[in-house]
Amino acid sequence: SLVSSEEGSSPSFASILGNTYEVSAPFRKILAAIEHAAQDESVLALLFDEVPIFHGRAAKHEFHKALRAFKQKTDKKIYAYSKKIDLSNYHILSVCDEIYAAPLENFYTLGDSVTVSFYAKALKNIGIQVQATRVGKYKSGIEPYLLEESSSENSAQISDLISDMQEVAFQDIAATGRLSIDDLKHSISELGAISLIEAKELGYIDDIFY
């Protein structure tokens, strides 16, 4: 992340983030830096010249919330330029005032998914038998070693988990006013992948250039 200012990057902001997205920083310090940037008069705007990488929906939600708080406290703009955009990093990008993309590939509007690996058949083929005590239909941790596919109970709880996580992301994106939850669900169920030109027409991004 970069912060533009009248005389270069804000010293206090740079000291927290290392003044480059290539330098790893504790998540709490990143949030503190955003809060500080809202109050620092030398900071004119926030610029993301790549999408910050956070693993897990919870971190993306908190980062999105921090950026929204930044916008509520100040009239400073947030800009973003990305070489790759999909629904996962759009969770963060959506809060930006202006989003620009490099014309390199499509916009992938794919939803979340979970893949479970099963080892029961492989273990059986090499003569290993797993013996386990399982209490409760939804205790699924041992399933990969006993079954060759997910039980209906495990499939149901995974589906509910994904739906709940995705709903949080949709609510965050919709709160920015760029797209509605119905728009996002339509993109996932009907589109899958669209050109950046289509993404611009649908309101996901503002412009395309190198």
QUIBEL-V737089 format. One record per pair of residues at least 24 apart in sequence whose C-alpha atoms are under 7 Angstrom apart, sorted by the first residue. I is the first residue (numbers start at 1). GAP is how many residues later the second one is. Records with the same first field share a line. If there is no record, write none. Layout:
# QUIBEL-V737089
I=GAP, GAP
This chain:
# QUIBEL-V737089
1=46, 47, 48
2=44, 45, 46
3=40, 42, 43, 44
4=39, 40, 41, 42
5=37, 38, 39
6=36
10=32, 33
13=24
31=32, 35
34=36
35=35
38=32, 35, 36
44=32
45=31, 32, 33
46=31, 32, 33
47=31, 32, 33
48=31, 32, 33
49=31, 32, 33
50=31, 32
51=31, 38
57=108
60=31, 32
64=28, 31
67=28
68=27
91=78, 82
94=79, 82
95=81
98=108
99=106, 107, 108
100=105, 106, 107, 108
101=106, 107, 108
102=106, 107, 108
103=93, 105, 106, 107
106=87, 88, 89, 90
107=86, 87, 88, 89, 92
108=84, 85, 86
109=78, 79, 82, 83, 84
110=78, 82
111=77
112=50
117=27
118=26, 27, 29, 30, 31
119=25, 26
120=24, 25, 26, 27, 28
121=27
178=25
